[in-house]
Amino acid sequence: MITFKRFTAPLTTGAFALLSAGQAFATQTDGVFGDNPGDDLNLADDARAGVVDILSGVLDFMALVAVVVIVIAGIRMVVSSGNEDATGAAKKTILWAVIGLIVILLAGAIVDFIADVATNVTN
C-alpha cells in the first residue's frame, strides 16, 4: 500500500521552489532597479503583489494535490474489491481530502479579500 506521508514534504518543497523560481526568472529589467529607479517605485505594492502571487500559487498547488488524493482514494475504493477495511479507509481519505479542499478554497478567498482590502486602503 502506498503511504503519502513520505511524499508530502518533498513534493510541496519542490513545488514551492518551482513556483518561486518562475517568478524570479520571469522578471527581466535593464538595470538592477529598472530603467529609472525614481519613476513609479512603489515597493509596498510590489511586495504585496509578490506575496499574494506566492500564496495563490501555493494554494493552487495544494488544491491540485487534494484533487489528486481524491482521485487516488477513488481508485483505491474501486480496487478494494469489497474489502470493508480498505473501502472504509478510502472513504475516510476522500472525506478528509474534500474537507481540505474546502479549507484551501476558503483560504484562497480570504487571501484575495485581504489583498483587495489592503490595496484599497493604500490607494
Secondary structure, DSSP 4 states (H G I P E B T S, - for coil): ---SHHHHHHHHHHHHHHHHHHHHHH---SSSS-S-TTTT--HHHHHHHHHHHHHHHHHHHHHHHHHHHHHHHHHHHHHTTT-HHHHHHHHHHHHHHHHHHHHHHHHHHHHHHHHHHHHHHH-
